[in-house]
């Protein structure tokens, strides 16, 4: 069993995501969050790139306690001296991270140096860094596309020069788990002295295998993982910290290693980084995505109601989230629907539940998901219903610009007959109400009309509440629908049914109720 160190590079490699630019205060807040997360090393930035980056690294080194604070540097004297100055406030907790390249394509076109020149410069610069701090990390970019023999030679040279951590990066995301794992294993076999230092893994996600490659490296002896919050970074991003942490935690039976990550800070860190970088987390992202602990399918919902372990391999609370939720949608089952109503405080009879579940399914067919507000409106609308003397059978309306007069046709069914009327108005609701007035046996006056959205999005429910006066009585009608014209008509029909049932209140009673609110 080994302890796996987490080297977080959100503030350096993560910030290299296209379009991301963090200011000093944001970087400090993220760094403090990473400290609460208990990462082992924070790569705070690349001081030689700008005064701003230098200042950020320097402030983090001064203010953030707990993790080692690392600064990146090329194999250039100026870079290393600048990095040493930036991490100075961290004292013994400061690290200089030096990098070069390993692949022939990068040596030829980017560094324009031979292998021997790279080896000689690397040795000299590691020794220079070592004069500033005992904690020196060495990386050679693009190891997966490099000659393995040259990789071994670089590792051997770095260790001899004093590097305490040697990183084997898959900078271009070229590796597969089998190949990358084999490279890490071969480093130990060909460079025995590698057993005396930390071998680190740094993977990119160009082929979607960064997490798998990182875990393959751990299986083959790597004891440091270089990661970012939400997997942000160059191109398709870096290895996701939260995925590796929860894989090692949840499958300790397989990997057998310890980690120091405070998993309950994962979700908070994810939200903070997403907010500051502007990079949204995809809904189905493992561990921190909105759907990571959400269940909609009826079979899944029924399972987690009976025992969470049926479909959850880790608890949402373990990563700092609320307990897994049952998402109400068209795939939801009756058992999940009943439980959700109970959680909202509603008690229903079997007959009421039958009706409500049918209405819920009809609503779910026209909405992507049914919100808590939708459920409350459904239940309250159903539980206060009166006998349907009048039932809306059909509504049809037309409206538009360019001189088109809004008109509506309404058809109602009663126990004895079908009533139908059409009318025009200033809009489709006005036209529909004009048609309904001609069908109302007891005339009444519309005193107020209120429309509000329940939920969010263009498919939100429209809740219409109307107050009418009929002689000495005041009545309220209420209805909900994804179609506001239909909900307006249904609210009107609700008033008609209450009148037929004798449920109106005197104006004095209504006034007293209003004053009591």
C-alpha positions as semicolon CSV with decimal commas, in nm:
position;residue;x (nm);y (nm);z (nm)
1;X;0,000;0,000;0,000
2;X;0,126;0,348;-0,090
3;X;0,013;0,704;-0,031
4;X;-0,087;0,878;-0,357
5;X;-0,003;1,250;-0,364
6;X;-0,236;1,487;-0,549
7;X;-0,057;1,759;-0,744
8;X;-0,320;2,012;-0,851
9;X;-0,240;2,224;-1,153
10;X;-0,576;2,402;-1,192
11;X;-0,407;2,741;-1,146
12;X;-0,137;2,670;-1,403
13;X;-0,232;2,410;-1,665
14;X;-0,602;2,458;-1,594
15;X;-0,578;2,831;-1,657
16;X;-0,430;2,754;-1,998
17;X;-0,782;2,652;-2,109
18;X;-0,880;2,874;-2,404
19;X;-1,068;3,181;-2,283
20;X;-0,979;3,144;-1,914
21;X;-0,806;3,428;-1,728
22;X;-0,811;3,437;-1,349
23;X;-0,718;3,740;-1,142
24;X;-0,507;3,728;-0,826
25;X;-0,804;3,731;-0,588
26;X;-0,976;3,447;-0,773
27;X;-0,656;3,242;-0,775
28;X;-0,611;3,298;-0,404
29;X;-0,965;3,185;-0,331
30;X;-0,920;2,873;-0,543
31;X;-0,587;2,801;-0,373
32;X;-0,747;2,826;-0,027
33;X;-1,021;2,591;-0,148
34;X;-0,758;2,346;-0,270
35;X;-0,595;2,363;0,072
36;X;-0,929;2,274;0,235
37;X;-0,956;1,992;-0,018
38;X;-0,619;1,880;0,119
39;X;-0,434;1,843;-0,208
40;X;-0,067;1,772;-0,145
41;X;0,083;2,016;-0,396
42;X;-0,061;2,328;-0,562
43;X;0,109;2,434;-0,883
44;X;0,037;2,803;-0,842
45;X;0,161;2,929;-1,179
46;X;0,447;3,001;-1,416
47;X;0,622;3,308;-1,265
48;X;0,846;3,387;-1,562
49;X;0,552;3,442;-1,797
50;X;0,440;3,775;-1,650
51;X;0,456;4,000;-1,346
52;X;0,095;3,914;-1,275
53;X;0,167;3,541;-1,264
54;X;0,470;3,602;-1,044
55;X;0,258;3,806;-0,801
56;X;-0,007;3,532;-0,786
57;X;0,246;3,260;-0,706
58;X;0,416;3,482;-0,448
59;X;0,088;3,566;-0,272
60;X;-0,025;3,203;-0,269
61;X;0,313;3,095;-0,130
62;X;0,274;3,360;0,143
63;X;-0,090;3,307;0,235
64;X;-0,188;2,945;0,168
65;X;-0,083;2,698;0,435
66;X;-0,078;2,321;0,417
67;X;0,005;2,211;0,062
68;X;0,345;2,241;-0,105
69;X;0,343;2,543;-0,339
70;X;0,504;2,474;-0,677
71;X;0,613;2,713;-0,950
72;X;0,678;2,606;-1,309
73;X;0,999;2,691;-1,496
74;X;1,163;2,600;-1,824
75;X;1,522;2,473;-1,822
76;X;1,633;2,839;-1,831
77;X;1,833;3,008;-1,558
78;X;1,607;3,316;-1,557
79;X;1,292;3,104;-1,522
80;X;1,434;2,908;-1,231
81;X;1,557;3,215;-1,045
82;X;1,216;3,379;-1,093
83;X;1,038;3,066;-0,969
84;X;1,266;3,047;-0,664
85;X;1,187;3,409;-0,576
86;X;0,811;3,351;-0,617
87;X;0,795;3,047;-0,387
88;X;1,033;3,189;-0,125
89;X;0,752;3,277;0,125
90;X;0,654;2,907;0,137
91;X;0,992;2,816;0,290
92;X;1,038;2,440;0,310
93;X;0,697;2,400;0,146
94;X;0,820;2,546;-0,185
95;X;0,885;2,342;-0,500
96;X;1,041;2,430;-0,834
97;X;0,899;2,231;-1,124
98;X;1,130;2,226;-1,426
99;X;1,023;2,097;-1,766
100;X;1,176;2,017;-2,103
101;X;1,073;1,789;-2,391
102;X;1,132;1,422;-2,464
103;X;0,985;1,353;-2,809
104;X;1,198;1,398;-3,119
105;X;0,929;1,610;-3,287
106;X;0,939;1,862;-3,001
107;X;1,318;1,856;-2,980
108;X;1,352;1,924;-3,350
109;X;1,078;2,182;-3,410
110;X;1,026;2,344;-3,069
111;X;1,352;2,328;-2,872
112;X;1,578;2,290;-3,175
113;X;1,822;2,087;-2,967
114;X;1,974;1,741;-2,977
115;X;1,908;1,475;-2,716
116;X;2,255;1,523;-2,568
117;X;2,203;1,897;-2,539
118;X;1,870;1,841;-2,360
119;X;2,032;1,596;-2,118
120;X;2,317;1,834;-2,038
121;X;2,092;2,141;-1,991
122;X;1,844;1,943;-1,778
123;X;2,118;1,827;-1,544
124;X;2,261;2,178;-1,508
125;X;1,922;2,342;-1,442
126;X;1,811;2,079;-1,191
127;X;2,129;2,141;-0,995
128;X;2,059;2,515;-1,010
129;X;1,705;2,466;-0,880
130;X;1,840;2,241;-0,609
131;X;2,048;2,532;-0,481
132;X;1,723;2,715;-0,398
133;X;1,509;2,431;-0,261
134;X;1,539;2,064;-0,177
135;X;1,205;1,995;-0,350
136;X;1,265;1,984;-0,726
137;X;1,037;1,819;-0,981
138;X;1,147;1,740;-1,334
139;X;0,917;1,678;-1,633
140;X;0,993;1,582;-1,991
141;X;0,697;1,663;-2,216
142;X;0,538;1,422;-2,462
143;X;0,684;1,100;-2,320
144;X;0,427;0,880;-2,492
145;X;0,557;0,983;-2,836
146;X;0,922;0,973;-2,733
147;X;1,183;0,700;-2,768
148;X;1,147;0,504;-2,440
149;X;1,525;0,467;-2,413
150;X;1,562;0,846;-2,415
151;X;1,288;0,874;-2,151
152;X;1,481;0,634;-1,927
153;X;1,798;0,836;-1,982
154;X;1,620;1,160;-1,889
155;X;1,481;1,002;-1,571
156;X;1,824;0,868;-1,478
157;X;1,987;1,208;-1,536
158;X;1,722;1,396;-1,340
159;X;1,753;1,171;-1,036
160;X;2,132;1,193;-1,043
161;X;2,111;1,574;-1,053
162;X;1,888;1,583;-0,744
163;X;1,524;1,576;-0,863
164;X;1,300;1,437;-0,591
165;X;0,996;1,396;-0,819
166;X;1,013;1,287;-1,183
167;X;0,704;1,336;-1,394
168;X;0,625;1,124;-1,703
169;X;0,377;1,340;-1,896
170;X;0,146;1,231;-2,175
171;X;0,131;1,592;-2,289
172;X;-0,063;1,531;-2,609
173;X;-0,309;1,273;-2,475
174;X;-0,169;1,010;-2,712
175;X;-0,144;0,720;-2,471
176;X;-0,374;0,431;-2,395
177;X;-0,401;0,280;-2,046
178;X;-0,207;-0,030;-2,149
179;X;0,074;0,165;-2,316
180;X;0,102;0,437;-2,054
181;X;0,091;0,190;-1,768
182;X;0,366;-0,011;-1,940
183;X;0,583;0,301;-1,976
184;X;0,560;0,371;-1,602
185;X;0,640;0,009;-1,521
186;X;0,935;0,011;-1,759
187;X;1,074;0,327;-1,599
188;X;1,110;0,136;-1,272
189;X;1,255;-0,167;-1,449
190;X;1,512;0,026;-1,654
191;X;1,596;0,290;-1,394
192;X;1,617;0,113;-1,056
193;X;1,696;0,440;-0,878
194;X;1,341;0,555;-0,966
195;X;1,225;0,353;-0,664
196;X;1,391;0,615;-0,445
197;X;1,195;0,915;-0,579
198;X;0,834;1,003;-0,655
199;X;0,727;0,906;-1,006
200;X;0,443;1,128;-1,120
201;X;0,180;1,105;-1,390
202;X;0,043;1,395;-1,594
203;X;-0,216;1,309;-1,861
204;X;-0,423;1,505;-2,111
205;X;-0,767;1,406;-2,231
206;X;-0,741;1,438;-2,610
207;X;-0,871;1,083;-2,660
208;X;-1,089;1,083;-2,348
209;X;-0,852;0,853;-2,157
210;X;-0,680;1,089;-1,912
211;X;-0,838;0,940;-1,599
212;X;-0,793;0,583;-1,720
213;X;-0,428;0,649;-1,810
214;X;-0,360;0,811;-1,473
215;X;-0,507;0,516;-1,286
216;X;-0,306;0,277;-1,505
217;X;0,008;0,465;-1,399
218;X;-0,088;0,429;-1,032
219;X;-0,136;0,056;-1,084
220;X;0,218;0,043;-1,217
221;X;0,392;0,232;-0,938
222;X;0,331;0,606;-0,983
223;X;0,270;0,773;-0,647
224;X;0,181;1,127;-0,759
225;X;-0,107;1,226;-0,988
226;X;-0,119;1,564;-1,161
227;X;-0,479;1,676;-1,200
228;X;-0,715;1,973;-1,229
229;X;-1,058;2,053;-1,085
230;X;-1,326;1,954;-1,341
231;X;-1,048;1,830;-1,570
232;X;-0,995;2,176;-1,723
233;X;-0,680;2,250;-1,921
234;X;-0,521;2,277;-2,265
235;X;-0,734;2,151;-2,555
236;X;-0,956;1,870;-2,422
237;X;-0,826;1,923;-2,070
238;X;-0,628;1,741;-1,803
239;X;-0,701;1,449;-1,576
240;X;-0,997;1,526;-1,351
241;X;-0,905;1,546;-0,982
242;X;-1,249;1,444;-0,861
243;X;-1,261;1,136;-1,086
244;X;-0,922;1,004;-0,975
245;X;-0,989;1,081;-0,609
246;X;-1,322;0,900;-0,603
247;X;-1,188;0,610;-0,812
248;X;-0,906;0,554;-0,561
249;X;-1,144;0,603;-0,266
250;X;-1,436;0,396;-0,393
251;X;-1,223;0,118;-0,539
252;X;-0,962;0,096;-0,266
253;X;-1,032;-0,277;-0,278
254;X;-0,875;-0,274;-0,625
255;X;-0,605;-0,003;-0,606
256;X;-0,517;-0,051;-0,239
257;X;-0,372;0,298;-0,185
258;X;-0,440;0,582;0,059
259;X;-0,520;0,942;-0,034
260;X;-0,544;1,257;0,176
261;X;-0,820;1,428;-0,023
262;X;-1,112;1,564;0,180
263;X;-1,376;1,435;-0,059
264;X;-1,654;1,643;0,099
265;X;-1,494;1,955;-0,051
266;X;-1,502;1,822;-0,409
267;X;-1,838;1,964;-0,517
268;X;-1,771;2,303;-0,362
269;X;-1,434;2,325;-0,538
270;X;-1,594;2,223;-0,866
271;X;-1,861;2,496;-0,843
272;X;-1,605;2,761;-0,751
273;X;-1,372;2,680;-1,041
274;X;-1,664;2,661;-1,283
275;X;-1,792;3,001;-1,172
276;X;-1,456;3,177;-1,193
277;X;-1,341;3,024;-1,521
278;X;-1,679;3,040;-1,693
279;X;-1,636;2,677;-1,797
280;X;-1,962;2,497;-1,731
281;X;-1,958;2,142;-1,599
282;X;-2,145;1,906;-1,828
283;X;-2,455;1,760;-1,665
284;X;-2,339;1,399;-1,697
285;X;-1,985;1,468;-1,569
286;X;-1,875;1,200;-1,324
287;X;-1,888;1,294;-0,953
288;X;-1,967;1,668;-0,990
289;X;-2,212;1,687;-1,283
290;X;-2,572;1,783;-1,204
291;X;-2,694;1,438;-1,305
292;X;-2,420;1,240;-1,129
293;X;-2,655;1,135;-0,846
294;X;-2,991;1,188;-1,016
295;X;-3,227;0,902;-1,099
296;X;-3,517;0,930;-1,344
297;X;-3,583;0,580;-1,480
298;X;-3,862;0,409;-1,288
299;X;-3,663;0,091;-1,224
300;X;-3,364;0,289;-1,094
301;X;-3,585;0,507;-0,874
302;X;-3,762;0,208;-0,727
303;X;-3,424;0,052;-0,652
304;X;-3,272;0,352;-0,471
305;X;-3,592;0,402;-0,272
306;X;-3,554;0,050;-0,136
307;X;-3,174;0,074;-0,095
308;X;-2,935;0,339;-0,230
309;X;-2,671;0,078;-0,299
310;X;-2,880;-0,073;-0,577
311;X;-2,772;0,202;-0,817
312;X;-2,526;0,424;-0,626
313;X;-2,164;0,315;-0,575
314;X;-2,087;0,622;-0,363
315;X;-2,296;0,863;-0,157
316;X;-2,358;1,212;-0,288
317;X;-2,290;1,347;0,063
318;X;-1,940;1,199;0,044
319;X;-1,844;1,451;-0,226
320;X;-2,019;1,743;-0,057
321;X;-2,351;1,723;-0,237
322;X;-2,710;1,680;-0,125
323;X;-2,839;1,326;-0,122
324;X;-2,914;1,172;-0,461
325;X;-3,241;1,301;-0,602
326;X;-3,528;1,140;-0,782
327;X;-3,575;1,343;-1,099
328;X;-3,939;1,352;-1,191
329;X;-3,976;1,292;-1,563
330;X;-4,155;1,073;-1,812
331;X;-3,949;0,768;-1,713
332;X;-4,035;0,797;-1,343
333;X;-4,235;0,524;-1,176
334;X;-4,540;0,534;-0,952
335;X;-4,344;0,443;-0,639
336;X;-4,100;0,733;-0,686
337;X;-4,390;0,970;-0,756
338;X;-4,568;0,863;-0,438
339;X;-4,252;0,906;-0,230
340;X;-4,185;1,251;-0,373
341;X;-4,538;1,363;-0,281
342;X;-4,488;1,232;0,073
343;X;-4,157;1,422;0,097
344;X;-4,349;1,738;0,001
345;X;-4,600;1,671;0,280
346;X;-4,898;1,551;0,075
347;X;-5,112;1,258;0,182
348;X;-5,330;1,112;-0,090
349;X;-5,574;0,829;-0,123
350;X;-5,514;0,556;-0,377
351;X;-5,779;0,710;-0,603
352;X;-5,623;1,057;-0,580
353;X;-5,278;0,912;-0,646
354;X;-5,411;0,735;-0,956
355;X;-5,543;1,061;-1,096
356;X;-5,236;1,262;-1,000
357;X;-4,995;1,006;-1,147
358;X;-5,187;1,010;-1,476
359;X;-5,174;1,391;-1,485
360;X;-4,804;1,382;-1,394
361;X;-4,729;1,147;-1,685
362;X;-4,921;1,371;-1,923
363;X;-4,725;1,672;-1,801
364;X;-4,393;1,487;-1,820
365;X;-4,460;1,411;-2,186
366;X;-4,450;1,783;-2,267
367;X;-4,178;1,892;-2,019
368;X;-3,815;1,784;-2,005
369;X;-3,839;1,749;-1,627
370;X;-4,111;1,814;-1,372
371;X;-4,005;2,048;-1,094
372;X;-4,109;2,055;-0,730
373;X;-4,321;2,361;-0,805
374;X;-4,493;2,168;-1,085
375;X;-4,575;1,884;-0,846
376;X;-4,714;2,120;-0,582
377;X;-4,935;2,288;-0,840
378;X;-5,058;1,954;-0,971
379;X;-5,152;1,826;-0,627
380;X;-5,311;2,143;-0,499
381;X;-5,507;2,184;-0,819
382;X;-5,637;1,828;-0,791
383;X;-5,715;1,819;-0,419
384;X;-5,938;2,127;-0,428
385;X;-6,128;2,023;-0,738
386;X;-6,505;2,020;-0,737
387;X;-6,743;1,806;-0,939
388;X;-6,706;1,872;-1,311
389;X;-7,043;2,002;-1,418
390;X;-6,857;2,164;-1,703
391;X;-6,556;2,001;-1,865
392;X;-6,338;2,156;-2,130
393;X;-6,349;1,931;-2,431
394;X;-6,180;2,144;-2,694
395;X;-6,024;2,485;-2,744
396;X;-5,894;2,632;-3,065
397;X;-5,760;2,981;-3,115
398;X;-5,584;3,195;-3,369
399;X;-5,383;3,511;-3,330
400;X;-5,104;3,700;-3,500
401;X;-4,979;4,034;-3,628
402;X;-5,056;4,207;-3,953
403;X;-5,426;4,269;-3,903
404;X;-5,530;3,918;-3,790
405;X;-5,817;3,943;-3,540
406;X;-5,769;3,703;-3,248
407;X;-6,050;3,452;-3,223
408;X;-6,125;3,142;-3,019
409;X;-6,361;2,846;-3,028
410;X;-6,448;2,673;-2,700
411;X;-6,637;2,346;-2,654
412;X;-6,766;2,235;-2,312
413;X;-6,931;1,908;-2,213
414;X;-7,200;1,890;-1,946
415;X;-7,381;1,580;-1,817
416;X;-7,662;1,658;-2,060
417;X;-7,510;1,817;-2,368
418;X;-7,213;1,966;-2,552
419;X;-7,191;2,345;-2,560
420;X;-6,986;2,535;-2,818
421;X;-6,921;2,901;-2,889
422;X;-6,672;3,117;-3,074
423;X;-6,580;3,482;-3,032
424;X;-6,319;3,744;-3,111
425;X;-6,121;3,960;-2,871
426;X;-5,813;4,173;-2,821
427;X;-5,605;3,856;-2,774
428;X;-5,656;3,479;-2,760
429;X;-5,740;3,480;-2,386
430;X;-5,986;3,767;-2,425
431;X;-6,146;3,590;-2,722
432;X;-6,175;3,264;-2,529
433;X;-6,330;3,442;-2,229
434;X;-6,582;3,613;-2,456
435;X;-6,683;3,272;-2,591
436;X;-6,710;3,129;-2,240
437;X;-6,927;3,419;-2,121
438;X;-7,185;3,326;-2,382
439;X;-7,193;2,972;-2,240
440;X;-7,212;3,070;-1,870
441;X;-7,559;3,011;-1,722
442;X;-7,492;3,250;-1,431
443;X;-7,319;3,569;-1,544
444;X;-7,019;3,694;-1,346
445;X;-6,762;3,971;-1,374
446;X;-6,389;3,913;-1,397
447;X;-6,227;4,124;-1,124
448;X;-5,866;4,009;-1,148
449;X;-5,649;3,787;-1,365
450;X;-5,306;3,668;-1,255
451;X;-5,058;3,466;-1,462
452;X;-4,728;3,335;-1,329
453;X;-4,472;3,082;-1,443
454;X;-4,408;2,775;-1,231
455;X;-4,055;2,647;-1,282
456;X;-3,815;2,782;-1,542
457;X;-3,753;2,750;-1,913
458;X;-3,977;2,794;-2,213
459;X;-4,173;2,482;-2,114
460;X;-4,259;2,615;-1,767
461;X;-4,611;2,568;-1,642
462;X;-4,840;2,867;-1,660
463;X;-5,054;2,908;-1,347
464;X;-5,361;3,129;-1,392
465;X;-5,566;3,253;-1,098
466;X;-5,881;3,460;-1,152
467;X;-6,122;3,632;-0,913
468;X;-6,479;3,687;-1,025
469;X;-6,791;3,847;-0,881
470;X;-7,127;3,677;-0,928
471;X;-7,400;3,876;-0,759
472;X;-7,305;3,894;-0,392
473;X;-7,048;3,617;-0,428
474;X;-6,676;3,620;-0,492
475;X;-6,510;3,312;-0,641
476;X;-6,157;3,216;-0,732
477;X;-6,059;2,991;-1,020
478;X;-5,717;2,838;-1,066
479;X;-5,558;2,614;-1,330
480;X;-5,218;2,515;-1,463
481;X;-5,096;2,410;-1,805
482;X;-4,791;2,451;-2,026
483;X;-5,029;2,646;-2,256
484;X;-5,128;2,975;-2,094
485;X;-5,443;3,012;-2,303
486;X;-5,557;2,666;-2,197
487;X;-5,480;2,735;-1,830
488;X;-5,676;3,061;-1,859
489;X;-5,979;2,876;-1,997
490;X;-5,949;2,600;-1,736
491;X;-5,944;2,861;-1,456
492;X;-6,265;3,009;-1,598
493;X;-6,424;2,662;-1,616
494;X;-6,313;2,603;-1,255
495;X;-6,520;2,908;-1,153
496;X;-6,818;2,777;-1,350
497;X;-6,799;2,445;-1,166
498;X;-6,771;2,615;-0,826
499;X;-7,076;2,822;-0,903
500;X;-7,262;2,510;-1,004
501;X;-7,155;2,344;-0,677
502;X;-7,258;2,645;-0,468
503;X;-6,904;2,708;-0,343
504;X;-6,896;3,085;-0,379
505;X;-6,818;3,313;-0,082
506;X;-7,006;3,628;0,005
507;X;-6,814;3,949;-0,061
508;X;-6,795;4,013;0,314
509;X;-6,632;3,671;0,371
510;X;-6,389;3,731;0,087
511;X;-6,301;4,077;0,226
512;X;-6,232;3,931;0,571
513;X;-6,010;3,662;0,420
514;X;-5,813;3,925;0,230
515;X;-5,765;4,135;0,545
516;X;-5,641;3,829;0,737
517;X;-5,362;3,752;0,497
